[in-house]
């Protein structure tokens, strides 16, 4: 498979109203790039409009953005990947600045921090949810990332090829951010405008459903990446509950020498044992997690480093210039 200098990746589901303009905008902004649209079971004319605008169209049958991103990352080889949505909410003219910053570092991840142009672009519930989730990730995994739910970013080859992509839906954005933070990957940010969808187009994001899924993803990542903290908190909670139950029993025993509430004493003992098992589990899994992190870091380091501004860019193949599939 030929390695492209830049690939623009646009995951799409029923974006026929906007995808043609998005493809043309990215082709104008990045003439050297090849634009790929990955159609995710659209029931409208998304695929044909994207093809007419000059994009290479591919299909992913498993529903969900996470499945699409996994397929894109597996199938496409490029020095840099510009990933955005096909709903025309992001400014394609910002792509050269994102790419230049990525090459100047070089950075493996350049994230576009969204600045809403109007209330329709960034509804209050979505804004609050994004701030809460971004704050949770920054608190747990580190504060080097901003706006984790932004779908507009530039990624390097070694980031993409070392990323496991286990999510299935919109929680893929959280997984991308945590992957970068856990491996101490070079990250940069650029602020960019974020506008509302075109008239007649509806968002695929459901505030409460997808917010809950992302929150569950954060908890799952904490369990996987910070098992000592996760199970340690559970263990400490069990011990604290046991102390609340056992203190009256102990006071009665000190004053009378009797244990009239024997079931409570047995229950408290059991809860302490559960807490101890939880803490032991956290210690064991923390060692396992360290080994997994080292394996992922070796996988990341095993990929070629992103080219910098001082290195000449690879010229695209003739097939890429004609818009034909790359083999």
Backbone bond lengths (Angstrom), bond angles and torsions (degrees), N, CA, C in turn:
res aa  C-N    CA-C-N  psi(-1)  N-CA   C-N-CA  omega(-1)  CA-C   N-CA-C  phi
1 X - - - 1.467 - - 1.532 109.89 -
2 X 1.316 116.36 133.36 1.454 121.68 -179.47 1.531 110.79 -72.96
3 X 1.318 116.12 136.98 1.461 121.01 176.87 1.519 109.14 -88.39
4 X 1.332 116.10 124.21 1.462 122.34 179.81 1.518 109.80 -88.94
5 X 1.326 118.45 151.44 1.466 119.09 174.89 1.525 111.94 -66.90
6 X 1.336 116.83 -43.65 1.463 121.71 179.71 1.530 108.21 -143.03
7 X 1.312 116.09 134.61 1.464 121.55 174.31 1.523 108.52 -123.39
8 X 1.321 116.21 129.25 1.464 121.43 174.21 1.523 107.33 -95.89
9 X 1.330 116.66 123.62 1.459 122.44 -176.42 1.526 109.40 -112.46
10 X 1.335 116.11 122.91 1.459 121.64 -177.27 1.524 109.27 -125.81
11 X 1.336 118.45 99.31 1.464 119.99 173.51 1.523 109.98 -74.52
12 X 1.331 117.69 135.33 1.466 120.19 -172.98 1.518 111.89 -140.48
13 X 1.330 114.74 142.81 1.461 122.36 169.40 1.519 107.74 -142.59
14 X 1.317 116.01 110.13 1.468 122.67 179.67 1.529 112.23 55.68
15 X 1.317 115.52 57.34 1.465 121.62 178.35 1.532 110.56 -117.85
16 X 1.336 116.61 35.46 1.464 120.80 -177.83 1.515 113.79 -60.17
17 X 1.343 117.71 -31.11 1.458 120.60 -178.49 1.520 112.87 -69.07
18 X 1.324 117.47 -26.80 1.458 119.48 -171.27 1.524 115.09 -120.98
19 X 1.321 118.72 -19.80 1.459 119.68 -167.54 1.524 112.83 -65.23
20 X 1.324 117.94 -34.36 1.462 119.53 179.15 1.517 111.93 -60.38
21 X 1.333 116.17 -46.56 1.457 119.99 178.70 1.511 112.53 -66.16
22 X 1.340 117.62 -35.78 1.465 121.16 178.99 1.530 110.23 -65.36
23 X 1.314 116.60 -45.19 1.470 120.42 179.29 1.522 110.46 -60.49
24 X 1.328 117.08 -47.84 1.468 120.14 -179.77 1.523 111.45 -62.71
25 X 1.332 116.83 -38.81 1.467 119.94 179.82 1.531 111.25 -63.31
26 X 1.321 117.64 -42.77 1.464 119.98 179.34 1.533 111.52 -71.60
27 X 1.325 117.88 -32.67 1.467 119.42 176.55 1.530 110.75 -67.64
28 X 1.329 116.75 -35.36 1.463 120.03 176.95 1.529 111.15 -71.29
29 X 1.343 116.47 -39.90 1.458 120.05 -177.08 1.526 111.72 -73.30
30 X 1.334 116.75 -35.12 1.470 121.84 -177.43 1.528 109.32 -128.87
31 X 1.338 117.73 78.98 1.478 120.11 -177.81 1.522 112.84 -61.50
32 X 1.338 116.94 -26.16 1.464 120.13 -178.33 1.519 112.93 -81.38
33 X 1.337 117.63 -8.01 1.462 121.53 -174.21 1.523 111.62 -91.75
34 X 1.315 116.02 156.11 1.452 123.57 170.65 1.518 108.01 -104.63
35 X 1.328 117.04 128.57 1.461 122.05 -175.86 1.526 109.40 -97.65
36 X 1.326 115.85 125.32 1.461 121.88 177.52 1.521 108.77 -114.76
37 X 1.315 116.43 130.62 1.460 122.12 172.39 1.522 107.71 -111.89
38 X 1.320 116.25 122.40 1.460 121.37 177.75 1.529 107.98 -104.09
39 X 1.327 114.81 107.53 1.457 121.86 -175.99 1.528 109.72 -83.12
40 X 1.341 115.80 125.84 1.464 121.16 -176.16 1.532 110.11 -108.87
41 X 1.336 115.34 74.82 1.470 122.27 176.01 1.528 113.05 60.78
42 X 1.322 116.87 41.44 1.465 119.82 178.23 1.536 110.27 -67.97
43 X 1.320 115.46 143.81 1.466 120.62 177.16 1.526 111.52 -104.16
44 X 1.333 116.78 3.05 1.459 120.29 176.99 1.528 108.88 -109.86
45 X 1.326 116.89 -157.40 1.474 121.29 -175.13 1.532 111.95 -97.30
46 X 1.324 117.70 31.26 1.466 121.32 179.96 1.521 111.34 -54.59
47 X 1.319 117.41 -49.85 1.464 121.32 -175.05 1.525 111.75 -63.07
48 X 1.320 117.74 -46.36 1.469 120.26 -177.01 1.520 111.40 -67.99
49 X 1.323 117.55 -38.63 1.469 119.63 178.86 1.524 111.32 -68.13
50 X 1.320 116.76 -38.41 1.462 119.76 177.48 1.523 110.35 -65.24
51 X 1.323 117.02 -41.21 1.469 120.90 179.47 1.525 110.57 -65.74
52 X 1.315 117.19 -41.62 1.470 120.59 179.08 1.524 111.55 -64.07
53 X 1.336 117.18 -29.61 1.463 120.81 -179.37 1.525 112.17 -81.34
54 X 1.342 117.46 -7.07 1.460 120.25 175.32 1.507 115.20 108.40
55 X 1.333 117.28 11.62 1.462 120.00 -179.96 1.523 110.68 -90.51
56 X 1.324 115.91 155.36 1.458 121.47 169.19 1.520 106.61 -88.29
57 X 1.318 117.05 122.37 1.458 122.01 -173.55 1.526 109.79 -104.76
58 X 1.318 115.37 129.17 1.451 122.20 174.08 1.527 109.17 -128.81
59 X 1.317 116.08 164.98 1.461 120.84 -172.11 1.528 110.94 -123.27
60 X 1.326 115.32 138.68 1.462 122.01 171.52 1.524 107.50 -124.01
61 X 1.334 117.28 118.62 1.457 122.21 -173.83 1.522 113.29 -82.04
62 X 1.326 118.48 -26.51 1.461 119.59 178.35 1.523 109.49 -74.00
63 X 1.324 115.87 122.70 1.460 120.05 -173.24 1.518 111.58 -74.85
64 X 1.333 115.64 134.85 1.462 121.03 176.83 1.515 111.42 129.21
65 X 1.336 116.38 140.18 1.456 120.32 -176.91 1.518 112.00 -62.39
66 X 1.337 117.69 -35.07 1.457 119.79 178.95 1.519 112.11 -60.65
67 X 1.334 116.77 -40.83 1.465 120.66 177.54 1.531 110.55 -63.60
68 X 1.325 116.17 -39.74 1.467 120.26 -178.79 1.522 110.37 -66.60
69 X 1.334 116.99 -45.78 1.465 120.71 -179.94 1.526 110.20 -61.46
70 X 1.317 117.34 -41.84 1.470 120.47 178.26 1.533 110.45 -59.07
71 X 1.315 116.66 -43.50 1.460 120.84 -179.80 1.529 111.35 -66.54
72 X 1.314 117.00 -42.25 1.462 120.78 179.28 1.515 110.86 -60.76
73 X 1.330 115.90 -46.78 1.461 120.40 -177.19 1.525 111.41 -66.28
74 X 1.319 117.52 -32.29 1.462 120.30 179.36 1.520 111.76 -73.40
75 X 1.326 116.16 -39.03 1.468 119.79 -167.56 1.522 114.41 -88.54
76 X 1.325 118.31 -27.92 1.462 120.82 -170.58 1.523 110.45 -106.30
77 X 1.319 116.26 132.70 1.463 122.85 174.34 1.524 109.22 -110.23
78 X 1.320 116.70 122.78 1.461 121.14 179.12 1.519 108.76 -153.64
79 X 1.324 116.16 156.23 1.461 119.57 174.53 1.517 110.56 -66.64
80 X 1.342 116.48 -42.66 1.456 122.07 177.61 1.522 109.47 -135.42
81 X 1.337 114.55 146.59 1.455 122.20 178.79 1.523 108.74 -119.08
82 X 1.323 116.40 126.87 1.461 121.25 172.66 1.525 106.33 -102.27
83 X 1.316 117.33 113.51 1.460 121.08 -178.16 1.517 110.11 -109.85
84 X 1.313 115.52 130.71 1.461 121.42 179.23 1.520 108.37 -147.35
85 X 1.318 116.29 177.19 1.462 121.42 176.96 1.519 109.49 -97.60
86 X 1.317 115.31 159.69 1.458 119.83 -178.00 1.505 114.08 -93.67
87 X 1.348 118.30 16.18 1.460 121.37 -174.33 1.527 113.53 -96.80
88 X 1.331 117.27 6.52 1.466 122.27 177.03 1.531 112.56 63.32
89 X 1.333 116.76 33.88 1.470 119.97 175.95 1.526 111.81 -97.48
90 X 1.337 117.46 -13.63 1.459 121.79 -179.03 1.530 110.56 -106.91
91 X 1.314 115.53 153.89 1.456 122.78 -177.78 1.531 109.86 -88.68
92 X 1.324 116.52 105.98 1.467 120.35 -178.01 1.522 111.99 -65.16
93 X 1.327 117.74 -27.08 1.465 120.02 -178.76 1.530 112.02 -67.11
94 X 1.335 117.39 -13.09 1.460 121.11 177.84 1.529 111.66 -81.04
95 X 1.323 117.53 -13.37 1.464 121.51 -174.90 1.533 113.03 -57.47
96 X 1.346 120.66 -43.90 1.470 118.99 178.60 1.532 112.95 -59.39
97 X 1.338 117.38 -37.49 1.468 119.86 178.20 1.522 111.12 -66.84
98 X 1.325 117.12 -41.22 1.462 120.78 176.56 1.522 110.80 -61.42
99 X 1.320 115.56 -43.26 1.457 120.44 -177.94 1.531 111.16 -69.06
100 X 1.324 116.91 -40.70 1.469 120.42 178.20 1.519 111.15 -62.84
101 X 1.325 116.75 -40.84 1.462 120.00 177.64 1.530 110.55 -65.07
102 X 1.328 116.65 -41.27 1.463 119.76 178.91 1.522 111.12 -60.57
103 X 1.327 116.76 -41.14 1.458 120.75 -179.38 1.525 112.38 -74.56
104 X 1.329 117.02 -27.90 1.469 119.61 -175.93 1.514 111.77 -72.56
105 X 1.321 118.15 -26.47 1.459 121.45 -178.29 1.516 114.46 -66.13
106 X 1.329 119.14 -63.55 1.470 121.55 -10.77 1.524 111.11 -72.56
107 X 1.351 114.75 150.67 1.454 121.20 178.09 1.519 109.15 -110.07
108 X 1.326 115.42 143.72 1.464 119.64 177.95 1.520 111.89 -84.89
109 X 1.317 117.42 -19.98 1.464 121.76 178.45 1.518 109.08 -141.69
110 X 1.326 116.24 121.89 1.467 122.13 171.03 1.522 106.47 -119.67
111 X 1.322 116.46 117.25 1.456 122.05 -173.58 1.521 110.06 -106.20
112 X 1.327 115.85 137.35 1.465 120.72 176.96 1.526 108.84 -88.79
113 X 1.326 116.11 116.94 1.466 121.62 176.76 1.515 107.93 -84.62
114 X 1.320 116.69 119.96 1.456 121.31 -171.31 1.532 113.03 -76.87
115 X 1.325 115.49 132.17 1.456 122.96 172.75 1.525 107.06 -117.52
116 X 1.329 116.53 109.42 1.457 120.54 -172.99 1.522 111.55 -69.98
117 X 1.342 115.78 136.35 1.463 121.07 176.47 1.521 111.91 -83.14
118 X 1.329 116.45 -27.15 1.467 120.29 -178.03 1.519 108.98 -153.18
119 X 1.352 115.58 171.18 1.459 120.67 -177.89 1.519 111.99 -67.79
120 X 1.342 117.34 -29.08 1.458 120.25 -179.80 1.519 111.21 -67.93
121 X 1.321 116.20 -29.13 1.460 119.20 -178.15 1.516 111.66 -72.07
122 X 1.314 115.80 -35.71 1.470 119.47 -171.08 1.523 107.58 -139.68
123 X 1.323 117.30 82.47 1.455 121.30 -176.74 1.525 111.23 -63.27
124 X 1.355 114.64 154.61 1.457 119.96 -174.18 1.515 113.55 -55.66
125 X 1.342 116.42 -43.50 1.455 119.83 179.73 1.514 112.27 -62.41
126 X 1.322 116.51 -41.57 1.465 120.61 178.54 1.529 110.40 -67.01
127 X 1.322 116.54 -40.21 1.466 120.03 179.80 1.534 110.76 -62.57
128 X 1.345 115.83 -46.89 1.465 119.69 -179.90 1.528 110.75 -64.09
129 X 1.331 116.41 -43.90 1.463 119.86 179.51 1.513 112.23 -61.62
130 X 1.344 116.11 -40.68 1.458 119.71 179.47 1.525 110.82 -65.68
131 X 1.332 117.07 -41.86 1.463 120.38 178.89 1.525 111.27 -64.26
132 X 1.335 116.37 -40.20 1.461 120.00 -179.65 1.528 111.01 -66.05
133 X 1.333 116.10 -46.33 1.458 119.71 -177.28 1.527 111.55 -70.30
134 X 1.331 115.95 -40.35 1.466 118.87 177.02 1.523 110.16 -63.20
135 X 1.330 116.58 -41.22 1.454 120.02 178.22 1.523 112.00 -63.11
136 X 1.333 117.19 -38.83 1.465 120.55 178.97 1.522 110.69 -64.46
137 X 1.322 116.91 -44.19 1.463 120.56 179.66 1.527 110.43 -65.15
138 X 1.333 117.62 -42.76 1.459 121.12 179.78 1.529 110.89 -63.53
139 X 1.337 117.07 -37.91 1.459 121.06 -179.54 1.530 111.37 -68.27
140 X 1.332 116.51 -40.70 1.461 120.54 -172.67 1.527 112.00 -86.83
141 X 1.346 116.46 -42.29 1.459 119.75 -170.37 1.529 114.11 -109.70
142 X 1.327 118.21 -9.97 1.457 120.18 -179.95 1.514 111.08 127.01
143 X 1.340 115.64 153.07 1.462 120.82 -172.18 1.527 113.68 -99.51
144 X 1.328 117.84 25.58 1.462 120.04 -179.08 1.521 113.03 -88.27
145 X 1.306 118.35 5.72 1.461 120.62 -177.51 1.523 109.05 -124.93
146 X 1.325 115.41 144.42 1.458 122.74 177.97 1.526 108.45 -128.70
147 X 1.332 116.48 144.52 1.467 122.28 176.07 1.534 110.99 51.54
148 X 1.323 116.11 67.90 1.461 119.84 -174.26 1.525 112.55 -66.55
149 X 1.333 118.16 -19.66 1.462 120.05 -176.90 1.524 113.21 -91.78
150 X 1.314 117.51 3.24 1.460 119.84 176.59 1.524 110.13 -65.29
151 X 1.327 115.97 133.64 1.464 120.35 179.72 1.508 113.71 -94.36
152 X 1.337 117.54 5.28 1.471 122.26 -174.74 1.519 107.78 -111.48
153 X 1.321 117.54 113.33 1.464 120.73 -176.78 1.511 110.78 -160.10
154 X 1.330 114.90 163.12 1.464 122.67 173.65 1.518 107.56 -114.31
155 X 1.329 115.90 133.24 1.453 122.63 -177.80 1.516 109.76 -126.14
156 X 1.316 116.15 146.04 1.459 120.17 178.02 1.526 110.51 -88.13
157 X 1.320 115.16 167.08 1.465 121.48 179.41 1.527 110.60 -59.76
158 X 1.338 117.40 -45.95 1.460 118.64 -175.49 1.514 112.05 -71.16
159 X 1.327 118.17 -26.72 1.462 119.85 173.38 1.523 109.59 -66.71
160 X 1.319 116.41 -50.63 1.462 121.98 -175.76 1.526 111.64 -61.91
161 X 1.325 116.88 -44.95 1.464 120.15 -174.78 1.520 113.55 -79.11
162 X 1.323 117.97 -9.27 1.467 120.28 175.68 1.521 111.84 -107.05
163 X 1.326 116.93 2.24 1.468 121.68 -177.10 1.531 109.35 -90.88
164 X 1.355 119.05 123.09 1.463 119.96 -174.94 1.524 114.71 -73.61
165 X 1.329 119.15 -26.89 1.467 123.40 177.69 1.524 111.52 52.74
166 X 1.327 116.24 72.55 1.456 121.66 -178.38 1.528 113.10 -96.69
167 X 1.328 117.84 -14.70 1.460 121.18 -178.85 1.528 110.78 -75.04
168 X 1.327 115.20 161.18 1.462 120.04 -179.81 1.526 113.39 -115.07
169 X 1.343 117.96 -22.31 1.451 120.66 -175.83 1.511 112.74 -122.68
170 X 1.350 115.89 -145.76 1.462 121.08 -178.23 1.532 112.56 -68.87
171 X 1.336 117.59 -11.91 1.461 119.68 176.70 1.522 112.33 -70.07
172 X 1.336 117.48 -2.80 1.467 121.12 176.30 1.521 110.67 -60.08
173 X 1.346 117.91 -31.98 1.463 120.79 -179.78 1.535 110.69 -64.13
174 X 1.340 116.40 -40.01 1.461 120.34 177.54 1.519 110.56 -64.77
175 X 1.319 116.42 -42.02 1.464 120.00 -179.77 1.526 111.15 -63.81
176 X 1.326 117.59 -38.17 1.467 120.95 176.81 1.524 110.88 -60.62
177 X 1.338 116.63 -45.06 1.461 120.65 -178.20 1.521 111.20 -65.00
178 X 1.327 117.22 -44.26 1.462 120.55 -178.07 1.526 110.49 -67.15
179 X 1.322 117.56 -37.21 1.467 120.83 176.84 1.531 110.41 -58.34
180 X 1.333 116.19 -44.10 1.465 120.28 179.62 1.523 111.49 -65.96
181 X 1.324 116.93 -40.34 1.462 120.25 -178.46 1.523 111.92 -70.63
182 X 1.309 117.25 -40.95 1.460 120.64 -176.74 1.527 112.62 -66.97
183 X 1.323 117.50 -32.60 1.460 120.59 -179.07 1.533 112.30 -97.35
184 X 1.341 116.98 7.83 1.477 121.88 -178.85 1.524 111.22 53.28
185 X 1.317 115.43 43.23 1.465 122.02 -179.46 1.526 109.32 -73.80
186 X 1.346 118.73 140.74 1.468 121.00 178.25 1.537 111.57 -60.90
187 X 1.335 116.00 124.89 1.464 122.87 -175.71 1.521 109.63 -126.02
188 X 1.331 116.18 142.95 1.470 121.66 173.06 1.525 108.33 -138.49
189 X 1.339 115.81 164.60 1.465 120.76 -177.52 1.526 110.30 -134.67
190 X 1.316 114.88 147.90 1.463 122.33 173.92 1.523 107.07 -135.48
191 X 1.323 116.67 133.43 1.460 119.70 176.71 1.523 109.60 -82.34
192 X 1.331 116.19 138.87 1.459 120.69 -179.15 1.514 111.47 -147.09
193 X 1.305 116.83 155.34 1.457 121.65 -178.54 1.526 111.02 -69.50
194 X 1.312 114.61 150.70 1.461 122.10 179.62 1.519 106.65 -136.23
195 X 1.326 115.98 115.72 1.458 120.36 -173.68 1.527 111.30 -111.73
196 X 1.333 114.94 167.98 1.454 119.80 179.69 1.514 111.99 -73.09
197 X 1.310 115.38 162.30 1.458 121.03 178.01 1.527 110.77 -67.38
198 X 1.337 117.38 157.33 1.469 119.78 176.86 1.526 110.72 -65.83
199 X 1.329 118.36 153.35 1.471 121.26 179.86 1.526 110.94 -55.80
200 X 1.319 115.27 136.72 1.456 120.83 -179.99 1.506 114.40 91.64
201 X 1.330 117.34 -8.39 1.466 121.90 -179.89 1.524 109.39 -100.40
202 X 1.313 116.69 140.43 1.468 120.96 -178.84 1.519 110.59 -119.07
203 X 1.330 115.62 146.27 1.458 121.26 -178.74 1.526 111.16 -74.06
204 X 1.330 115.86 143.34 1.468 120.80 175.32 1.527 110.62 -86.29
205 X 1.342 117.21 -10.18 1.460 121.96 -178.55 1.518 109.97 -81.37
206 X 1.322 116.87 128.16 1.467 123.30 175.23 1.527 107.68 -108.42
207 X 1.339 116.06 117.50 1.460 121.35 -168.42 1.515 112.71 -52.82
208 X 1.318 117.72 -53.73 1.463 120.11 -173.78 1.518 112.12 -79.03
209 X 1.331 116.80 -44.13 1.462 119.25 -178.70 1.525 111.64 -63.46
210 X 1.333 116.53 -50.73 1.457 119.26 -178.26 1.526 111.41 -72.49
211 X 1.344 117.34 -32.60 1.457 119.51 175.16 1.521 111.12 -62.16
212 X 1.342 116.24 -41.98 1.464 119.95 177.72 1.524 110.75 -64.30
213 X 1.323 117.17 -41.15 1.464 120.27 179.05 1.525 111.48 -63.61
214 X 1.319 116.45 -39.68 1.466 119.67 179.54 1.521 110.24 -68.48
215 X 1.342 116.75 -39.41 1.460 119.92 177.70 1.532 110.43 -62.73
216 X 1.339 116.66 -42.31 1.465 120.24 176.83 1.529 111.14 -63.89
217 X 1.340 116.35 -35.96 1.461 119.80 176.93 1.534 110.66 -63.62
218 X 1.341 117.22 -40.36 1.463 120.16 178.78 1.528 110.02 -62.92
219 X 1.337 117.12 -44.62 1.461 120.13 178.20 1.525 111.48 -62.46
220 X 1.333 116.35 -39.36 1.460 120.05 178.59 1.523 110.45 -65.50
221 X 1.333 116.72 -40.77 1.452 120.06 178.99 1.525 111.29 -67.08
222 X 1.337 116.98 -36.99 1.467 119.78 176.00 1.527 109.70 -62.19
223 X 1.339 116.25 -42.84 1.468 119.68 179.49 1.530 111.42 -63.71
224 X 1.328 115.86 -38.09 1.460 119.83 -178.74 1.525 112.66 -78.62
225 X 1.338 116.53 -40.63 1.460 120.30 -172.12 1.529 113.59 -97.92
226 X 1.331 117.58 -23.06 1.463 121.77 178.64 1.534 109.54 -129.66
227 X 1.332 117.60 58.94 1.476 119.11 -174.50 1.522 113.66 -64.59
228 X 1.332 117.67 -32.98 1.465 119.23 -179.93 1.522 110.33 -65.06
229 X 1.334 116.26 -42.98 1.463 119.46 178.06 1.531 110.92 -67.13
230 X 1.325 116.64 -42.99 1.468 121.62 -177.22 1.526 110.88 -62.93
231 X 1.334 116.64 -55.96 1.461 119.97 -177.72 1.531 111.33 -75.87
232 X 1.344 117.11 -25.61 1.456 119.58 175.56 1.513 111.79 -64.76
233 X 1.340 116.76 -41.69 1.468 120.21 177.52 1.524 110.23 -63.22
234 X 1.348 116.18 -42.46 1.469 118.98 177.71 1.533 110.41 -62.05
235 X 1.337 116.81 -41.69 1.455 120.37 -179.96 1.510 112.21 -64.36
236 X 1.341 116.34 -44.54 1.467 120.31 178.96 1.525 110.54 -64.19
237 X 1.335 116.31 -38.07 1.468 119.83 177.14 1.519 112.08 -62.34
238 X 1.341 115.85 -40.96 1.470 119.24 177.94 1.526 111.11 -64.15
239 X 1.321 116.92 -43.75 1.468 120.23 179.50 1.527 110.64 -63.82
240 X 1.333 117.12 -40.79 1.465 120.04 179.11 1.528 110.86 -63.28
241 X 1.336 116.79 -41.98 1.469 120.16 178.00 1.518 110.68 -64.01
242 X 1.333 116.79 -41.32 1.463 120.35 179.23 1.525 111.12 -62.59
243 X 1.333 116.88 -39.36 1.467 120.30 178.60 1.520 111.38 -63.50
244 X 1.334 116.34 -40.53 1.469 119.76 178.24 1.523 110.33 -60.63
245 X 1.338 116.26 -39.35 1.469 119.88 -178.93 1.522 112.62 -74.61
246 X 1.319 117.52 -36.16 1.462 120.31 -170.25 1.521 113.73 -87.39
247 X 1.342 118.51 -22.56 1.473 120.69 -176.58 1.533 111.62 -57.82
248 X 1.347 120.56 -48.30 1.482 118.47 177.88 1.522 112.61 -60.78
249 X 1.349 116.14 -36.35 1.461 119.16 179.09 1.527 110.30 -64.68
250 X 1.324 116.92 -42.85 1.466 120.88 179.48 1.523 111.47 -64.59
251 X 1.333 115.73 -41.07 1.470 118.85 179.24 1.531 110.82 -62.62
252 X 1.324 116.11 -41.46 1.468 120.24 177.88 1.524 111.07 -63.09
253 X 1.340 115.67 -41.55 1.465 120.27 179.85 1.532 111.32 -64.91
254 X 1.338 116.80 -40.87 1.475 120.34 179.37 1.520 110.99 -64.26
255 X 1.334 117.25 -38.21 1.468 120.79 -176.05 1.524 112.78 -81.22
256 X 1.321 117.77 -32.87 1.466 120.12 -172.60 1.520 113.69 -120.37
257 X 1.355 116.42 -18.29 1.462 119.06 -176.04 1.505 112.99 78.49
258 X 1.339 117.32 8.55 1.459 122.96 -178.75 1.538 110.60 -115.24
259 X 1.345 114.62 157.44 1.471 120.45 175.07 1.531 107.44 -123.89
260 X 1.330 116.73 78.99 1.470 118.91 -176.48 1.528 112.96 -72.18
261 X 1.321 117.26 -22.56 1.483 120.55 -178.36 1.526 108.77 -104.24
262 X 1.314 115.01 62.87 1.468 120.39 -177.82 1.534 112.96 -62.16
263 X 1.347 120.18 -41.65 1.482 118.98 178.11 1.531 112.62 -58.26
264 X 1.336 116.86 -37.73 1.469 119.98 178.64 1.522 110.58 -64.84
265 X 1.343 116.30 -40.55 1.461 120.14 178.50 1.519 111.40 -64.10
266 X 1.339 116.17 -40.66 1.472 120.10 178.20 1.527 110.07 -65.45
267 X 1.332 116.40 -43.34 1.461 120.30 179.56 1.529 110.72 -61.19
268 X 1.332 117.15 -44.55 1.467 120.43 -179.95 1.525 111.08 -62.82
269 X 1.340 115.64 -38.90 1.469 119.10 177.84 1.523 110.77 -63.27
270 X 1.322 116.78 -42.60 1.465 120.56 178.44 1.513 112.41 -62.81
271 X 1.342 115.79 -40.42 1.469 119.26 179.98 1.526 110.62 -65.85
272 X 1.337 117.60 -38.79 1.467 120.93 176.66 1.526 110.42 -61.84
273 X 1.318 116.89 -41.10 1.468 120.27 178.49 1.532 110.84 -63.47
274 X 1.335 116.46 -40.57 1.468 119.70 176.87 1.523 110.39 -62.41
275 X 1.343 117.04 -42.06 1.456 120.63 177.72 1.513 112.27 -62.05
276 X 1.339 116.42 -41.45 1.465 120.36 179.03 1.527 110.72 -65.18
277 X 1.341 116.76 -40.63 1.465 120.06 177.64 1.531 110.95 -64.15
278 X 1.334 116.15 -39.42 1.463 120.13 179.07 1.525 110.62 -62.86
279 X 1.328 116.87 -44.78 1.463 120.68 179.84 1.534 110.47 -64.71
280 X 1.326 116.65 -40.76 1.471 119.94 177.98 1.523 110.93 -63.73
281 X 1.332 116.23 -40.99 1.465 120.64 176.95 1.524 110.95 -59.72
282 X 1.339 116.10 -43.01 1.459 119.90 179.10 1.513 112.45 -61.81
283 X 1.341 116.94 -40.74 1.470 120.65 -179.88 1.525 110.38 -64.77
284 X 1.340 116.93 -43.35 1.469 120.37 -179.62 1.529 110.84 -66.21
285 X 1.338 116.24 -46.95 1.465 119.51 -177.95 1.527 111.73 -67.58
286 X 1.331 117.39 -28.19 1.457 119.65 177.89 1.530 110.48 -63.22
287 X 1.331 115.80 -38.18 1.467 119.84 176.62 1.529 110.67 -66.77
288 X 1.343 116.25 -41.46 1.469 120.43 178.01 1.528 110.82 -63.46
289 X 1.341 116.07 -42.13 1.462 120.44 -179.22 1.521 111.36 -63.55
290 X 1.303 117.04 -37.88 1.467 119.87 177.75 1.529 110.38 -61.14
291 X 1.329 116.07 -41.86 1.458 119.04 177.54 1.521 111.98 -64.56
292 X 1.345 117.43 -40.65 1.469 121.14 178.11 1.518 110.38 -63.82
293 X 1.340 116.70 -40.79 1.455 119.93 179.99 1.526 110.98 -64.31
294 X 1.323 116.60 -38.53 1.466 119.72 177.80 1.525 111.19 -64.84
295 X 1.339 117.10 -38.41 1.475 120.56 178.06 1.527 110.23 -64.63
296 X 1.335 117.19 -43.24 1.463 119.98 179.04 1.526 111.72 -65.57
297 X 1.331 115.58 -37.60 1.457 118.71 178.22 1.523 110.52 -65.48
298 X 1.330 117.25 -39.88 1.467 120.08 177.16 1.526 110.78 -64.93
299 X 1.345 116.73 -37.81 1.471 119.65 176.48 1.522 110.72 -63.56
300 X 1.330 116.45 -39.95 1.466 121.60 177.83 1.531 110.80 -64.89
301 X 1.332 116.28 -46.14 1.462 120.36 -178.80 1.529 111.95 -70.68
302 X 1.326 116.30 -20.09 1.461 119.50 179.09 1.511 113.98 -75.95
303 X 1.333 117.79 -11.41 1.465 121.67 177.58 1.526 110.19 -90.35
304 X 1.319 116.11 157.64 1.466 119.65 -179.49 1.519 110.36 -67.95
305 X 1.306 115.67 144.66 1.456 121.74 179.84 1.520 110.00 -71.48
306 X 1.330 117.76 150.10 1.463 119.97 178.78 1.520 111.25 -67.36
307 X 1.342 117.86 141.46 1.468 120.25 178.03 1.519 110.87 -68.91
308 X 1.320 116.01 146.90 1.458 120.90 179.49 1.525 109.54 -98.89
309 X 1.328 115.37 179.76 1.466 119.93 179.98 1.526 112.01 -64.33
310 X 1.330 116.98 -25.10 1.463 120.59 -178.49 1.527 112.71 -77.05
311 X 1.355 116.60 -11.93 1.451 120.26 -178.74 1.515 109.91 -100.27
312 X 1.336 118.42 140.78 1.464 120.25 178.56 1.516 110.90 -68.05
313 X 1.322 115.34 139.62 1.461 120.35 178.98 1.523 109.84 -74.88
314 X 1.337 115.61 148.58 1.457 120.08 176.63 1.513 109.78 -71.71
315 X 1.306 116.38 138.82 1.464 120.21 178.19 1.514 109.64 -78.49
316 X 1.344 119.36 138.70 1.454 120.99 178.94 1.530 110.67 -69.01
317 X 1.318 115.66 153.96 1.458 120.37 179.12 1.518 110.51 -73.46
318 X 1.339 116.30 166.32 1.464 120.06 177.74 1.529 110.94 -62.36
319 X 1.345 116.01 -35.74 1.453 118.80 179.64 1.515 111.33 -63.60
320 X 1.337 116.09 -39.13 1.459 119.53 179.49 1.520 110.69 -65.97
321 X 1.363 116.94 -38.57 1.468 119.25 -179.61 1.533 110.85 -64.75
322 X 1.349 116.21 -35.22 1.465 119.36 -178.49 1.517 111.70 -81.14
323 X 1.346 117.18 -7.50 1.458 119.60 -178.58 1.500 113.52 81.36
324 X 1.369 117.68 18.38 1.448 120.59 179.01 1.520 109.64 -85.82
325 X 1.355 117.71 158.18 1.457 120.39 177.47 1.521 111.52 -58.63
326 X 1.336 116.84 139.59 1.447 121.98 179.27 1.520 109.09 -87.94
327 X 1.318 117.52 129.46 1.475 121.78 -178.35 1.516 108.98 -121.17
